[in-house]
């Protein structure tokens, strides 16, 4: 909820420091906030997910 208050409509947020298997839970929470899941990127075993409001 805090991020949603400061993120402008059309703005993007990148959240990182997760494992690939965490993506479904993170995606679900983001979509519950009304955000659109855009993509994930992976480096070594770490993942970053990008959403747009």
C-alpha positions as CSV (number, residue, x, y, z in Angstrom):
1,X,0.0,0.0,0.0
2,X,2.8,2.5,0.7
3,X,4.4,2.1,-2.7
4,X,1.0,2.5,-4.4
5,X,0.5,5.9,-2.7
6,X,3.7,7.3,-4.1
7,X,3.7,5.6,-7.5
8,X,2.1,7.7,-10.3
9,X,-0.3,6.2,-12.7
10,X,1.8,4.8,-15.6
11,X,4.8,4.7,-13.4
12,X,6.9,1.6,-13.0
13,X,8.4,-0.1,-10.0
14,X,11.2,-2.6,-9.9
15,X,11.5,-4.9,-6.9
16,X,14.5,-7.1,-6.6
17,X,16.3,-9.6,-4.4
18,X,14.0,-12.5,-4.9
19,X,14.3,-16.1,-6.1
20,X,12.6,-17.2,-9.3
21,X,10.2,-19.4,-7.4
22,X,9.0,-16.3,-5.5
23,X,7.7,-14.6,-8.7
24,X,4.1,-16.1,-8.6
25,X,3.5,-14.8,-5.0
26,X,5.0,-11.4,-5.8
27,X,3.0,-11.1,-9.0
28,X,-0.2,-12.0,-7.2
29,X,0.4,-9.3,-4.6
30,X,1.3,-6.7,-7.2
31,X,-1.8,-7.5,-9.3
32,X,-4.0,-7.2,-6.1
33,X,-2.7,-3.6,-5.8
34,X,-4.0,-3.0,-9.4
35,X,-0.5,-3.1,-10.9
36,X,0.3,-4.7,-14.3
37,X,3.1,-7.2,-14.3
38,X,5.5,-6.4,-17.1
39,X,8.5,-8.7,-16.8
40,X,11.2,-10.3,-14.7
41,X,15.0,-10.3,-15.1
42,X,17.4,-12.7,-13.6
43,X,21.1,-12.5,-12.8
44,X,22.8,-15.4,-11.2
45,X,20.0,-16.8,-8.9
46,X,18.4,-13.4,-8.1
47,X,15.3,-12.0,-9.8
48,X,13.9,-8.5,-10.2
49,X,10.2,-8.0,-11.2
50,X,8.8,-4.9,-12.9
51,X,5.2,-3.7,-12.5
52,X,3.4,-0.7,-13.9
53,X,0.6,1.2,-12.1
